[in-house]
């Protein structure tokens, strides 16, 4: 296998569970699948549960900012009372990543309709405007909703949102991401797609809704330059249906897993977990 790739080649490569991107006509009008009814005895979590999930994620992972509840709006009437509309209430325009920042850092509920945006990418990815015929190769690398399906996007801190989200987004550092993924892996539910190329505002919302999978997204330059996202943060996004299994994996034996429990200790001959001891014994290693 060669060691370097063009951007288009990289976007077309898929390595195991890692998705680097999608291209061309296949992504022009990606649509979320119909919401499945929960199985008998497995009621879908309601608003109160999602608010509790927001609190628990902050506690378990020692997050610096709140997880975000994201909802795609099919009509303007779905905007909750008191939501901040940048163009109407602030006489300003925002990039979508800036709206994410306001929700996670300032605790605001933000509704972004077409006239509130100041960056073209989210407008196209969310299907609020038609895509121009000539876009450039980089803009062929992401999914977008069918034009006209949604009129806007609504965001709020998960712990205080007044709506059930379509997607939950968490900004976190690699150690916190590891703390989130490891319990999932041990529970056998770690089906995660990874998106390394822009636009992060598109991948973090559209892809979880379309694929139904967890997504890890590398923040793009706009996130860093305009939305003040720290260099060490990445984005983890979960579709609505996968949030409850995610939270269940964080509670083995009923106890909330905590990133706080993971500490650094540089000790030789450290105390081994029992399964380490069993394996070493089978190899004739270890001992007194």
C-alpha positions as CSV (number, residue, x, y, z in Angstrom):
1,X,0.0,0.0,0.0
2,X,1.4,3.4,-0.9
3,X,2.1,5.9,1.8
4,X,0.6,9.0,0.4
5,X,-2.7,9.8,-1.4
6,X,-4.4,12.6,-3.2
7,X,-7.3,14.2,-1.3
8,X,-9.8,12.5,-3.6
9,X,-8.1,9.1,-3.1
10,X,-8.1,9.5,0.7
11,X,-11.8,10.4,0.6
12,X,-12.6,7.2,-1.2
13,X,-10.6,4.9,1.1
14,X,-12.4,3.0,3.8
15,X,-10.3,1.2,6.4
16,X,-12.3,-1.1,8.6
17,X,-14.8,1.0,10.6
18,X,-13.1,4.2,9.7
19,X,-14.9,6.4,7.1
20,X,-12.8,9.2,5.7
21,X,-15.5,10.6,3.4
22,X,-17.9,10.1,0.6
23,X,-18.1,11.8,-2.7
24,X,-20.1,12.7,-5.8
25,X,-23.7,12.1,-6.6
26,X,-24.1,9.6,-3.7
27,X,-23.9,12.4,-1.2
28,X,-26.0,15.0,-3.0
29,X,-29.3,14.2,-1.3
30,X,-28.6,12.0,1.7
31,X,-31.6,11.4,3.9
32,X,-32.0,10.2,7.4
33,X,-33.8,6.8,7.6
34,X,-37.3,6.8,9.1
35,X,-37.2,6.7,12.9
36,X,-37.7,3.2,14.1
37,X,-40.3,2.5,16.8
38,X,-38.7,1.2,19.9
39,X,-39.0,-2.5,20.6
40,X,-41.5,-3.6,23.2
41,X,-40.2,-3.0,26.7
42,X,-37.6,-0.5,25.4
43,X,-39.3,2.8,25.4
44,X,-37.4,5.6,23.7
45,X,-35.8,8.0,26.2
46,X,-37.8,11.2,26.7
47,X,-36.8,14.8,27.3
48,X,-36.1,14.2,31.0
49,X,-33.8,11.3,30.2
50,X,-31.8,13.3,27.7
51,X,-31.4,16.1,30.2
52,X,-30.1,13.6,32.7
53,X,-27.7,12.2,30.0
54,X,-26.3,15.7,29.6
55,X,-25.5,16.0,33.3
56,X,-24.1,12.5,33.5
57,X,-21.8,13.0,30.5
58,X,-20.4,16.2,31.9
59,X,-19.7,14.5,35.3
60,X,-18.4,11.2,33.9
61,X,-16.0,12.7,31.4
62,X,-15.1,15.9,33.2
63,X,-16.1,17.9,30.2
64,X,-15.2,21.6,29.9
65,X,-18.3,22.4,28.0
66,X,-21.8,21.0,27.8
67,X,-22.8,18.3,25.3
68,X,-25.1,19.8,22.6
69,X,-28.6,18.8,21.7
70,X,-29.1,19.3,17.9
71,X,-32.5,19.2,16.1
72,X,-33.2,19.8,12.5
73,X,-36.2,22.0,12.0
74,X,-38.9,21.2,9.4
75,X,-40.8,24.4,10.0
76,X,-40.3,27.7,11.8
77,X,-43.1,27.0,14.2
78,X,-40.9,24.3,15.8
79,X,-38.6,26.9,17.2
80,X,-39.2,27.0,21.0
81,X,-40.1,30.3,22.7
82,X,-37.0,32.2,23.9
83,X,-34.6,30.7,21.4
84,X,-32.0,33.2,20.2
85,X,-32.3,34.1,16.5
86,X,-29.0,35.8,15.5
87,X,-30.4,38.0,12.7
88,X,-33.6,38.9,14.5
89,X,-32.5,39.2,18.1
90,X,-28.8,40.2,17.8
91,X,-28.8,41.9,14.3
92,X,-25.9,39.6,13.5
93,X,-25.0,36.5,11.5
94,X,-23.1,33.5,12.7
95,X,-21.3,30.4,11.3
96,X,-22.9,27.2,12.5
97,X,-19.8,26.3,14.5
98,X,-20.2,29.6,16.3
99,X,-23.8,28.7,17.2
100,X,-22.5,25.4,18.5
101,X,-20.0,27.4,20.7
102,X,-22.8,29.6,22.1
103,X,-24.9,26.6,23.1
104,X,-22.1,24.6,24.7
105,X,-20.2,27.5,26.4
106,X,-22.9,30.1,27.1
107,X,-25.9,27.8,27.6
108,X,-28.0,29.4,24.8
109,X,-30.7,27.8,22.8
110,X,-29.9,29.0,19.2
111,X,-32.1,28.7,16.1
112,X,-30.3,29.1,12.8
113,X,-32.5,29.7,9.8
114,X,-31.2,30.5,6.4
115,X,-31.0,34.2,7.0
116,X,-28.9,33.7,10.2
117,X,-26.0,32.0,8.6
118,X,-22.6,33.6,7.5
119,X,-20.8,30.5,6.2
120,X,-22.0,28.6,3.1
121,X,-21.1,25.1,4.2
122,X,-23.8,24.4,6.8
123,X,-26.4,26.0,4.5
124,X,-25.6,23.5,1.8
125,X,-25.0,20.5,4.1
126,X,-28.4,21.0,5.8
127,X,-30.2,21.5,2.5
128,X,-31.3,25.0,3.3
129,X,-30.0,26.3,-0.1
130,X,-29.4,24.6,-3.5
131,X,-25.8,23.7,-4.1
132,X,-24.0,25.5,-6.9
133,X,-23.2,23.5,-10.0
134,X,-19.5,24.2,-9.6
135,X,-18.3,23.5,-6.1
136,X,-14.8,22.3,-6.2
137,X,-13.5,18.8,-5.2
138,X,-13.5,19.5,-1.5
139,X,-17.2,20.1,-1.4
140,X,-18.0,16.7,-3.0
141,X,-16.7,15.0,0.1
142,X,-19.7,15.4,2.4
143,X,-23.3,14.3,2.6
144,X,-26.1,16.9,2.5
145,X,-29.8,16.7,3.2
146,X,-32.3,17.1,0.3
147,X,-32.8,20.8,-0.5
148,X,-35.9,22.2,1.2
149,X,-36.4,19.3,3.7
150,X,-35.3,21.5,6.6
151,X,-35.7,25.2,7.2
152,X,-33.1,25.4,10.0
153,X,-31.2,23.9,12.9
154,X,-31.8,24.2,16.6
155,X,-29.1,23.8,19.3
156,X,-29.0,23.9,23.1
157,X,-27.1,22.4,26.0
158,X,-28.3,18.9,26.3
159,X,-28.8,19.2,30.1
160,X,-31.3,22.1,29.6
161,X,-32.7,21.6,26.1
162,X,-36.5,21.9,25.7
163,X,-36.6,19.4,22.9
164,X,-35.6,15.8,22.1
165,X,-32.5,16.0,19.9
166,X,-31.8,14.3,16.6
167,X,-28.1,14.3,17.4
168,X,-26.0,14.8,20.5
169,X,-22.6,16.4,20.0
170,X,-19.8,16.3,22.5
171,X,-16.6,18.3,22.3
172,X,-13.8,16.5,24.2
173,X,-10.1,15.8,24.2
174,X,-8.6,12.5,23.2
175,X,-8.4,11.2,26.8
176,X,-12.1,11.9,27.3
177,X,-12.9,10.3,24.0
178,X,-11.1,7.2,25.0
179,X,-13.1,7.2,28.3
180,X,-16.3,7.4,26.2
181,X,-15.3,4.7,23.6
182,X,-13.7,2.1,25.8
183,X,-16.9,1.1,27.7
184,X,-18.7,1.0,24.4
185,X,-16.0,-1.3,23.0
186,X,-16.3,-3.6,26.0
187,X,-20.0,-3.7,25.6
188,X,-19.6,-4.7,21.9
189,X,-21.4,-1.6,20.5
190,X,-18.5,0.5,19.3
191,X,-19.5,1.0,15.7
192,X,-17.9,4.4,15.0
193,X,-17.2,6.3,11.7
194,X,-14.4,8.8,11.6
195,X,-14.3,12.0,9.5
196,X,-11.0,13.7,9.2
197,X,-11.8,16.3,6.5
198,X,-14.0,19.3,6.5
199,X,-16.8,20.3,7.0
200,X,-17.2,19.3,10.6
201,X,-20.5,21.1,10.9
202,X,-21.9,18.8,8.2
203,X,-20.3,15.5,9.3
204,X,-21.3,16.0,12.9
205,X,-25.0,16.5,12.2
206,X,-25.8,14.9,8.8
207,X,-23.8,11.7,9.0
208,X,-25.1,10.4,12.3
209,X,-28.7,11.1,11.1
210,X,-28.1,9.3,7.8
211,X,-26.0,6.4,8.8
212,X,-27.3,5.8,12.3
213,X,-23.8,5.4,13.6
214,X,-21.6,7.2,16.1
215,X,-19.2,9.6,14.5
216,X,-15.8,11.1,15.5
217,X,-15.2,14.3,13.6
218,X,-12.0,16.4,13.4
219,X,-12.9,20.1,13.9
220,X,-12.2,22.0,10.7
221,X,-10.3,25.3,10.5
222,X,-13.5,27.4,10.9
223,X,-14.1,25.7,14.2
224,X,-10.7,26.8,15.4
225,X,-10.5,30.3,13.8
226,X,-14.1,31.4,14.3
227,X,-15.7,29.3,17.0
228,X,-12.7,29.2,19.4
229,X,-12.5,25.5,19.6
230,X,-9.3,24.5,21.4
231,X,-6.6,22.7,19.3
232,X,-6.9,19.5,21.4
233,X,-10.6,19.0,21.1
234,X,-12.5,16.6,18.7
235,X,-16.2,16.1,18.2
236,X,-18.1,13.0,19.1
237,X,-21.7,12.8,17.7
238,X,-24.4,10.3,18.4
239,X,-27.8,9.9,16.6
240,X,-30.8,10.0,18.9
241,X,-31.3,6.2,18.9
242,X,-27.8,5.5,19.9
243,X,-27.6,7.8,23.0
244,X,-29.3,5.5,25.4
245,X,-27.0,2.5,24.5
246,X,-24.1,4.8,24.9
247,X,-25.1,5.9,28.4
248,X,-25.9,2.3,29.3
249,X,-22.3,1.3,28.4
250,X,-21.1,4.0,30.8
251,X,-22.8,2.2,33.7
252,X,-21.4,-1.3,34.0
253,X,-23.0,-2.9,37.0
254,X,-25.2,0.2,37.5
255,X,-22.3,2.4,38.4
256,X,-21.5,5.5,36.3
257,X,-18.1,5.1,34.7
258,X,-15.9,8.1,35.3
259,X,-13.0,9.5,33.4
260,X,-11.9,10.8,36.8
261,X,-11.1,7.2,37.8
262,X,-8.4,7.0,35.1
263,X,-5.1,8.3,36.5
264,X,-1.5,8.3,35.5
265,X,0.9,6.2,37.5
266,X,4.4,5.3,36.2
267,X,5.1,2.1,38.3
268,X,7.1,-1.0,37.3
269,X,5.6,-4.3,38.3
270,X,2.2,-2.5,38.7
271,X,-0.7,-4.5,40.1
272,X,-2.1,-6.5,37.2
273,X,-5.8,-7.0,36.6
274,X,-6.8,-10.7,37.0
275,X,-7.1,-11.4,33.3
276,X,-3.5,-10.1,32.8
277,X,-2.4,-12.5,35.4
278,X,-4.2,-15.4,33.8
279,X,-2.7,-14.7,30.4
280,X,0.8,-14.3,31.8
281,X,0.5,-17.6,33.7
282,X,-0.6,-19.4,30.5
283,X,2.6,-18.1,28.8
284,X,4.8,-19.1,31.7
285,X,5.5,-15.4,32.5
286,X,5.1,-13.3,35.6
287,X,5.7,-15.0,38.9
288,X,7.0,-13.7,42.2
